[in-house]
Amino acid sequence: MFLVLRALWELTRYDITNSTRGLRATHSGLRRMQVRVCSSPKPLEQDVVRAVDLAICFYLKRVRCLQRSVVTTRLLRCCGADARLIIGYRPRPFCSHAWVEVGGRVVNDSARYQRLYQVLESV
């Protein structure tokens, strides 16, 4: 339950930061964020992903892949996982997508995005 509430807070935080200071502030904040060392047992990656997905069900606004992935990355880093936000694109027809990787594995989406999209940014 705590992870779901934290995910709701992070979704709100993303919206506030993005609307008041822009995407650049969200990006630089994530770039500065370090992985926390936890003394308590850390939740599994799937627990964090499920908590974010559940929080999205209760969130009042539509959540897109970038917001979902930023929130998942922040929560995983808070729980001690070295999570990376990946932003990829496909040139023709143009399409972009964001996902989260831990140790080179996609944790919040399909692994096929690694094959279909070229990496534009890794944070």
N, C-alpha and C positions, 0 to 999 in steps of 0.2 A: 504494500500500500504506500509506503514511504517513497518508493521509486516512482510510482504513478504521480504522486503529488509533486515530487521534484521535477518530473517531466513536464507537468502542467506549468510550473513556475518557469522552467527554461523556455517553453513555447511562448509564454507571455513576455519574458525577458527579450527573446529574439525579436518579437514584434515591436516592442518599445524601442529597442536599440536601432533596429532597421528603419523605423519610421522617423525617429528623431535625429539620428546621427548617420544613417545610411549603411549600406552593405559593407563599405570599407571598414567601418568601426567593428562590425561583427567579425569580419575576416581578420583584422589585426588582433582583436581580443582572443580569438581562437588560436591564432599563431603564437601569442604570448603564453597561453595556458599550458601549464606543465602537468604531467601525470602525477597524481597524488599517490603517496605510499600509504597504504591502509594497514593498520594494525589488526583490525577486525577482518573476519572472512569476507572476501569480496564476492559480490553476486556474479553469477555466470553472465556471459555476454548475452545469451538468449533471454535472461531475466530482464536486462536493461532494454533490449529491443522490444520485448513484449510490453514492458511498462510504457515505453514511448508510444507504441501502437495503441494501447488502451487509452492513454492520455489524449491522443488525437481524436478518439471517439467522443470525448467529452469537451473538446476544445470548440469554442464558438465560431472560429474562422476556419476556412479551408487551409489545410497544411500541405505544402508541396514538398518535393523531394529534398530541396536544399535545406529548408527549415527542419525537416525531420532528421536529416543527416547531421546538421550542426548540433541539434539537441542531443542526438544519440552519441556523437563524438564527445561532447562536454560531459555527459553522464558517465560514459565509459572511462574517461580520463579521471573523473572524480572518484571512480571506483578502483583505480589502479591499473587500468588497461591502457596500453599504448595505441590508442585509436587514431586513425588518420581519416580525415575528410577528403574524399576524392571527387573532383568535378571533371566529368568527361564529356566529350562531344563526338558526334558523327557528322562529317562534312556534307554528305549527300544521301538522302535529303537531310538537311540540317536538323539536328536534335541534340539536346544536352540533358545530362542527368547527374545527380549527386548520390553518392553512397558512402558507406563507412567500411574501412578495412582494419583488421587487427592481425598483425603478423602476415600480411599479404592475402588474407582471406576476407571475402565480403561477408559481413555479419548481419546487415539489415536489408539485404536485397538479394537478387539473383546474381550468381557468379558470372553469368553470361555477359554482364555489362563490362567486365574486364576485357573480354574478347571483342565486343562489338564497338566499344567507344575508345577513343584516344584520350589519354589523360591530359587535361588542360592545367589542372592545379591539384596539388596535394598539400594539405595543411595538417 
